[in-house]
Amino acid sequence: MKFLNSERLNLVIALCAIFISIASFYATYLQAKAANIQVRVMTMPVVTFDQGDFDESIQKPTIIFTLHNTGSGPKS
């Protein structure tokens, strides 16, 4: 086959290797982006609000508002 000499075959192999490398890089980028989003979502705080009108520790009517971090995010 005169069309497919060794020089053209090397070019085709090189182009295939470049294409595979680019596709691999893109797949790695997408996976890293998805992992970053997953970590961010899994560590988000979930703030809950409680309210009351009686303090049981002192046994008196008291207006109470509290916020609690019930998520898996940083506790502070």
N, CA, C and O atoms as a Tinker XYZ file with bonds, in Angstrom:
   304  protein
     1  N      0.839000   -1.170000    0.000000    73     2
     2  CA     0.000000    0.000000    0.000000    64     1     3
     3  C      0.890000    1.242000    0.000000    63     2     4     5
     4  O      1.640000    1.480000    0.947000    81     3
     5  N      0.800000    2.020000   -1.059000    73     3     6
     6  CA     1.659000    3.185000   -1.180000    64     5     7
     7  C      1.175000    4.341000   -0.315000    63     6     8     9
     8  O      1.968000    5.194000    0.083000    81     7
     9  N     -0.117000    4.373000   -0.024000    73     7    10
    10  CA    -0.659000    5.480000    0.773000    64     9    11
    11  C     -0.167000    5.432000    2.216000    63    10    12    13
    12  O      0.094000    6.479000    2.808000    81    11
    13  N     -0.038000    4.257000    2.783000    73    11    14
    14  CA     0.303000    4.111000    4.198000    64    13    15
    15  C      1.760000    3.711000    4.343000    63    14    16    17
    16  O      2.071000    2.560000    4.648000    81    15
    17  N      2.639000    4.658000    4.124000    73    15    18
    18  CA     4.056000    4.366000    4.331000    64    17    19
    19  C      4.398000    4.575000    5.807000    63    18    20    21
    20  O      3.530000    4.942000    6.598000    81    19
    21  N      5.642000    4.346000    6.175000    73    19    22
    22  CA     6.026000    4.385000    7.595000    64    21    23
    23  C      5.923000    5.795000    8.176000    63    22    24    25
    24  O      5.632000    5.962000    9.360000    81    23
    25  N      6.161000    6.802000    7.345000    73    23    26
    26  CA     6.074000    8.176000    7.838000    64    25    27
    27  C      4.638000    8.558000    8.189000    63    26    28    29
    28  O      4.391000    9.176000    9.224000    81    27
    29  N      3.712000    8.195000    7.342000    73    27    30
    30  CA     2.291000    8.492000    7.594000    64    29    31
    31  C      1.759000    7.653000    8.749000    63    30    32    33
    32  O      0.944000    8.127000    9.541000    81    31
    33  N      2.212000    6.427000    8.845000    73    31    34
    34  CA     1.788000    5.572000    9.950000    64    33    35
    35  C      2.247000    6.155000   11.283000    63    34    36    37
    36  O      1.490000    6.144000   12.253000    81    35
    37  N      3.476000    6.665000   11.342000    73    35    38
    38  CA     3.973000    7.315000   12.557000    64    37    39
    39  C      3.154000    8.558000   12.888000    63    38    40    41
    40  O      2.892000    8.828000   14.060000    81    39
    41  N      2.745000    9.318000   11.873000    73    39    42
    42  CA     1.922000   10.503000   12.086000    64    41    43
    43  C      0.551000   10.123000   12.650000    63    42    44    45
    44  O      0.058000   10.763000   13.578000    81    43
    45  N     -0.056000    9.085000   12.087000    73    43    46
    46  CA    -1.363000    8.631000   12.579000    64    45    47
    47  C     -1.258000    8.156000   14.034000    63    46    48    49
    48  O     -2.121000    8.470000   14.854000    81    47
    49  N     -0.218000    7.414000   14.345000    73    47    50
    50  CA    -0.024000    6.926000   15.716000    64    49    51
    51  C      0.194000    8.103000   16.667000    63    50    52    53
    52  O     -0.345000    8.111000   17.774000    81    51
    53  N      0.977000    9.092000   16.245000    73    51    54
    54  CA     1.234000   10.266000   17.087000    64    53    55
    55  C     -0.046000   11.065000   17.320000    63    54    56    57
    56  O     -0.304000   11.508000   18.440000    81    55
    57  N     -0.847000   11.251000   16.274000    73    55    58
    58  CA    -2.111000   11.976000   16.430000    64    57    59
    59  C     -3.073000   11.230000   17.352000    63    58    60    61
    60  O     -3.776000   11.848000   18.151000    81    59
    61  N     -3.103000    9.913000   17.241000    73    59    62
    62  CA    -3.953000    9.110000   18.140000    64    61    63
    63  C     -3.487000    9.249000   19.586000    63    62    64    65
    64  O     -4.311000    9.364000   20.493000    81    63
    65  N     -2.184000    9.239000   19.807000    73    63    66
    66  CA    -1.653000    9.389000   21.161000    64    65    67
    67  C     -1.997000   10.760000   21.727000    63    66    68    69
    68  O     -2.340000   10.869000   22.905000    81    67
    69  N     -1.910000   11.815000   20.905000    73    67    70
    70  CA    -2.266000   13.158000   21.365000    64    69    71
    71  C     -3.752000   13.228000   21.703000    63    70    72    73
    72  O     -4.126000   13.799000   22.727000    81    71
    73  N     -4.594000   12.656000   20.858000    73    71    74
    74  CA    -6.037000   12.657000   21.114000    64    73    75
    75  C     -6.368000   11.904000   22.397000    63    74    76    77
    76  O     -7.185000   12.378000   23.186000    81    75
    77  N     -5.765000   10.763000   22.623000    73    75    78
    78  CA    -6.006000    9.985000   23.838000    64    77    79
    79  C     -5.531000   10.757000   25.070000    63    78    80    81
    80  O     -6.186000   10.719000   26.112000    81    79
    81  N     -4.418000   11.444000   24.961000    73    79    82
    82  CA    -3.907000   12.245000   26.076000    64    81    83
    83  C     -4.862000   13.382000   26.426000    63    82    84    85
    84  O     -5.126000   13.633000   27.602000    81    83
    85  N     -5.378000   14.069000   25.409000    73    83    86
    86  CA    -6.324000   15.164000   25.645000    64    85    87
    87  C     -7.608000   14.631000   26.268000    63    86    88    89
    88  O     -8.140000   15.242000   27.196000    81    87
    89  N     -8.110000   13.511000   25.778000    73    87    90
    90  CA    -9.326000   12.923000   26.335000    64    89    91
    91  C     -9.114000   12.487000   27.778000    63    90    92    93
    92  O    -10.005000   12.654000   28.612000    81    91
    93  N     -7.959000   11.939000   28.079000    73    91    94
    94  CA    -7.636000   11.518000   29.447000    64    93    95
    95  C     -7.551000   12.725000   30.375000    63    94    96    97
    96  O     -8.055000   12.679000   31.498000    81    95
    97  N     -6.920000   13.800000   29.920000    73    95    98
    98  CA    -6.831000   15.016000   30.720000    64    97    99
    99  C     -8.213000   15.574000   31.009000    63    98   100   101
   100  O     -8.493000   15.974000   32.138000    81    99
   101  N     -9.081000   15.606000   30.007000    73    99   102
   102  CA   -10.436000   16.135000   30.190000    64   101   103
   103  C    -11.242000   15.277000   31.167000    63   102   104   105
   104  O    -11.971000   15.812000   32.002000    81   103
   105  N    -11.118000   13.965000   31.069000    73   103   106
   106  CA   -11.828000   13.077000   31.992000    64   105   107
   107  C    -11.333000   13.272000   33.421000    63   106   108   109
   108  O    -12.131000   13.263000   34.358000    81   107
   109  N    -10.037000   13.447000   33.595000    73   107   110
   110  CA    -9.479000   13.696000   34.929000    64   109   111
   111  C     -9.973000   15.023000   35.476000    63   110   112   113
   112  O    -10.292000   15.127000   36.661000    81   111
   113  N    -10.039000   16.037000   34.627000    73   111   114
   114  CA   -10.540000   17.340000   35.042000    64   113   115
   115  C    -11.995000   17.240000   35.503000    63   114   116   117
   116  O    -12.354000   17.798000   36.540000    81   115
   117  N    -12.823000   16.542000   34.749000    73   115   118
   118  CA   -14.232000   16.393000   35.131000    64   117   119
   119  C    -14.386000   15.644000   36.451000    63   118   120   121
   120  O    -15.234000   16.002000   37.269000    81   119
   121  N    -13.577000   14.611000   36.664000    73   119   122
   122  CA   -13.658000   13.848000   37.898000    64   121   123
   123  C    -13.217000   14.691000   39.087000    63   122   124   125
   124  O    -13.833000   14.621000   40.151000    81   123
   125  N    -12.164000   15.486000   38.927000    73   123   126
   126  CA   -11.692000   16.342000   40.010000    64   125   127
   127  C    -12.719000   17.418000   40.340000    63   126   128   129
   128  O    -12.925000   17.749000   41.508000    81   127
   129  N    -13.356000   17.958000   39.323000    73   127   130
   130  CA   -14.392000   18.968000   39.538000    64   129   131
   131  C    -15.584000   18.361000   40.288000    63   130   132   133
   132  O    -16.121000   18.985000   41.203000    81   131
   133  N    -15.993000   17.163000   39.910000    73   131   134
   134  CA   -17.106000   16.493000   40.587000    64   133   135
   135  C    -16.753000   16.164000   42.038000    63   134   136   137
   136  O    -17.594000   16.302000   42.926000    81   135
   137  N    -15.523000   15.733000   42.279000    73   135   138
   138  CA   -15.098000   15.431000   43.648000    64   137   139
   139  C    -15.071000   16.692000   44.495000    63   138   140   141
   140  O    -15.444000   16.655000   45.668000    81   139
   141  N    -14.636000   17.804000   43.923000    73   139   142
   142  CA   -14.616000   19.072000   44.649000    64   141   143
   143  C    -16.027000   19.510000   45.025000    63   142   144   145
   144  O    -16.257000   19.962000   46.146000    81   143
   145  N    -16.955000   19.383000   44.113000    73   143   146
   146  CA   -18.354000   19.735000   44.398000    64   145   147
   147  C    -18.920000   18.820000   45.475000    63   146   148   149
   148  O    -19.631000   19.282000   46.368000    81   147
   149  N    -18.615000   17.539000   45.402000    73   147   150
   150  CA   -19.114000   16.591000   46.396000    64   149   151
   151  C    -18.575000   16.912000   47.784000    63   150   152   153
   152  O    -19.324000   16.862000   48.760000    81   151
   153  N    -17.296000   17.240000   47.889000    73   151   154
   154  CA   -16.720000   17.590000   49.198000    64   153   155
   155  C    -17.360000   18.856000   49.727000    63   154   156   157
   156  O    -17.668000   18.947000   50.916000    81   155
   157  N    -17.563000   19.831000   48.861000    73   155   158
   158  CA   -18.180000   21.091000   49.290000    64   157   159
   159  C    -19.603000   20.866000   49.803000    63   158   160   161
   160  O    -19.995000   21.444000   50.817000    81   159
   161  N    -20.369000   20.038000   49.114000    73   159   162
   162  CA   -21.753000   19.779000   49.526000    64   161   163
   163  C    -21.798000   18.971000   50.817000    63   162   164   165
   164  O    -22.655000   19.214000   51.666000    81   163
   165  N    -20.886000   18.012000   50.977000    73   163   166
   166  CA   -20.905000   17.160000   52.165000    64   165   167
   167  C    -20.474000   17.908000   53.429000    63   166   168   169
   168  O    -20.754000   17.448000   54.536000    81   167
   169  N    -19.805000   19.042000   53.285000    73   167   170
   170  CA   -19.355000   19.778000   54.465000    64   169   171
   171  C    -20.128000   21.065000   54.690000    63   170   172   173
   172  O    -19.692000   21.929000   55.450000    81   171
   173  N    -21.266000   21.197000   54.040000    73   171   174
   174  CA   -22.072000   22.401000   54.240000    64   173   175
   175  C    -22.765000   22.352000   55.593000    63   174   176   177
   176  O    -23.280000   21.306000   55.991000    81   175
   177  N    -22.782000   23.473000   56.302000    73   175   178
   178  CA   -23.514000   23.488000   57.561000    64   177   179
   179  C    -25.020000   23.513000   57.316000    63   178   180   181
   180  O    -25.490000   24.101000   56.342000    81   179
   181  N    -25.760000   22.878000   58.197000    73   179   182
   182  CA   -27.211000   22.932000   58.171000    64   181   183
   183  C    -27.624000   23.604000   59.468000    63   182   184   185
   184  O    -27.479000   23.029000   60.547000    81   183
   185  N    -28.134000   24.811000   59.362000    73   183   186
   186  CA   -28.483000   25.596000   60.545000    64   185   187
   187  C    -29.951000   25.382000   60.850000    63   186   188   189
   188  O    -30.812000   25.589000   59.995000    81   187
   189  N    -30.235000   24.959000   62.092000    73   187   190
   190  CA   -31.617000   24.810000   62.537000    64   189   191
   191  C    -31.914000   25.884000   63.568000    63   190   192   193
   192  O    -31.027000   26.331000   64.295000    81   191
   193  N    -33.160000   26.285000   63.621000    73   191   194
   194  CA   -33.610000   27.362000   64.488000    64   193   195
   195  C    -34.602000   26.794000   65.500000    63   194   196   197
   196  O    -35.547000   26.096000   65.133000    81   195
   197  N    -34.377000   27.099000   66.769000    73   195   198
   198  CA   -35.311000   26.712000   67.837000    64   197   199
   199  C    -35.733000   27.966000   68.577000    63   198   200   201
   200  O    -34.984000   28.938000   68.674000    81   199
   201  N    -36.939000   27.923000   69.093000    73   199   202
   202  CA   -37.432000   29.033000   69.889000    64   201   203
   203  C    -38.289000   28.483000   71.019000    63   202   204   205
   204  O    -38.849000   27.391000   70.919000    81   203
   205  N    -38.380000   29.238000   72.069000    73   203   206
   206  CA   -39.188000   28.822000   73.213000    64   205   207
   207  C    -39.566000   30.016000   74.059000    63   206   208   209
   208  O    -39.079000   31.127000   73.853000    81   207
   209  N    -40.456000   29.764000   75.030000    73   207   210
   210  CA   -40.890000   30.859000   75.901000    64   209   211
   211  C    -40.782000   30.489000   77.387000    63   210   212   213
   212  O    -41.363000   31.151000   78.246000    81   211
   213  N    -40.029000   29.423000   77.671000    73   211   214
   214  CA   -39.854000   29.044000   79.079000    64   213   215
   215  C    -38.471000   28.423000   79.246000    63   214   216   217
   216  O    -38.111000   27.492000   78.526000    81   215
   217  N    -37.700000   28.941000   80.195000    73   215   218
   218  CA   -36.373000   28.416000   80.484000    64   217   219
   219  C    -36.494000   27.421000   81.623000    63   218   220   221
   220  O    -36.757000   27.804000   82.764000    81   219
   221  N    -36.302000   26.142000   81.317000    73   219   222
   222  CA   -36.477000   25.100000   82.332000    64   221   223
   223  C    -35.364000   25.105000   83.368000    63   222   224   225
   224  O    -35.566000   24.617000   84.480000    81   223
   225  N    -34.195000   25.643000   83.035000    73   223   226
   226  CA   -33.098000   25.637000   84.004000    64   225   227
   227  C    -33.341000   26.597000   85.165000    63   226   228   229
   228  O    -32.881000   26.351000   86.281000    81   227
   229  N    -34.061000   27.688000   84.909000    73   227   230
   230  CA   -34.372000   28.633000   86.011000    64   229   231
   231  C    -35.852000   28.651000   86.341000    63   230   232   233
   232  O    -36.281000   29.386000   87.231000    81   231
   233  N    -36.636000   27.853000   85.635000    73   231   234
   234  CA   -38.075000   27.714000   85.869000    64   233   235
   235  C    -38.809000   29.056000   85.799000    63   234   236   237
   236  O    -39.620000   29.368000   86.671000    81   235
   237  N    -38.524000   29.843000   84.766000    73   235   238
   238  CA   -39.178000   31.136000   84.581000    64   237   239
   239  C    -39.507000   31.335000   83.109000    63   238   240   241
   240  O    -38.818000   30.813000   82.232000    81   239
   241  N    -40.577000   32.103000   82.843000    73   239   242
   242  CA   -40.877000   32.442000   81.451000    64   241   243
   243  C    -39.773000   33.312000   80.861000    63   242   244   245
   244  O    -39.429000   34.356000   81.416000    81   243
   245  N    -39.238000   32.886000   79.763000    73   243   246
   246  CA   -38.153000   33.593000   79.090000    64   245   247
   247  C    -38.263000   33.345000   77.589000    63   246   248   249
   248  O    -38.557000   32.231000   77.155000    81   247
   249  N    -38.029000   34.376000   76.813000    73   247   250
   250  CA   -38.032000   34.199000   75.359000    64   249   251
   251  C    -36.653000   33.681000   74.956000    63   250   252   253
   252  O    -35.632000   34.281000   75.292000    81   251
   253  N    -36.634000   32.559000   74.232000    73   251   254
   254  CA   -35.377000   31.899000   73.870000    64   253   255
   255  C    -35.341000   31.686000   72.355000    63   254   256   257
   256  O    -36.278000   31.146000   71.768000    81   255
   257  N    -34.252000   32.118000   71.743000    73   255   258
   258  CA   -33.981000   31.844000   70.333000    64   257   259
   259  C    -32.606000   31.195000   70.251000    63   258   260   261
   260  O    -31.644000   31.726000   70.807000    81   259
   261  N    -32.494000   30.059000   69.572000    73   259   262
   262  CA   -31.204000   29.396000   69.424000    64   261   263
   263  C    -31.004000   28.925000   67.985000    63   262   264   265
   264  O    -31.948000   28.530000   67.301000    81   263
   265  N    -29.770000   28.978000   67.555000    73   263   266
   266  CA   -29.353000   28.430000   66.260000    64   265   267
   267  C    -28.370000   27.311000   66.510000    63   266   268   269
   268  O    -27.460000   27.452000   67.327000    81   267
   269  N    -28.546000   26.184000   65.806000    73   267   270
   270  CA   -27.659000   25.031000   65.970000    64   269   271
   271  C    -27.149000   24.614000   64.588000    63   270   272   273
   272  O    -27.898000   24.610000   63.611000    81   271
   273  N    -25.883000   24.268000   64.524000    73   271   274
   274  CA   -25.315000   23.712000   63.311000    64   273   275
   275  C    -25.486000   22.194000   63.407000    63   274   276   277
   276  O    -24.745000   21.530000   64.132000    81   275
   277  N    -26.449000   21.650000   62.684000    73   275   278
   278  CA   -26.708000   20.218000   62.716000    64   277   279
   279  C    -26.148000   19.509000   61.484000    63   278   280   281
   280  O    -26.341000   18.304000   61.319000    81   279
   281  N    -25.463000   20.246000   60.628000    73   279   282
   282  CA   -24.876000   19.638000   59.433000    64   281   283
   283  C    -23.534000   19.009000   59.734000    63   282   284   285
   284  O    -23.109000   18.918000   60.886000    81   283
   285  N    -22.885000   18.582000   58.686000    73   283   286
   286  CA   -21.577000   17.949000   58.841000    64   285   287
   287  C    -20.447000   18.945000   58.643000    63   286   288   289
   288  O    -19.279000   18.559000   58.583000    81   287
   289  N    -20.783000   20.209000   58.541000    73   287   290
   290  CA   -19.784000   21.263000   58.339000    64   289   291
   291  C    -19.044000   21.592000   59.620000    63   290   292   293
   292  O    -19.232000   20.933000   60.642000    81   291
   293  N    -18.210000   22.606000   59.564000    73   291   294
   294  CA   -17.421000   22.986000   60.739000    64   293   295
   295  C    -18.319000   23.472000   61.865000    63   294   296   297
   296  O    -19.228000   24.272000   61.645000    81   295
   297  N    -18.062000   22.993000   63.051000    73   295   298
   298  CA   -18.861000   23.375000   64.221000    64   297   299
   299  C    -18.159000   24.550000   64.897000    63   298   300   301
   300  O    -16.963000   24.497000   65.182000    81   299
   301  N    -18.924000   25.607000   65.147000    73   299   302
   302  CA   -18.339000   26.733000   65.873000    64   301   303
   303  C    -19.407000   27.445000   66.679000    63   302   304
   304  O    -19.113000   28.425000   67.364000    81   303
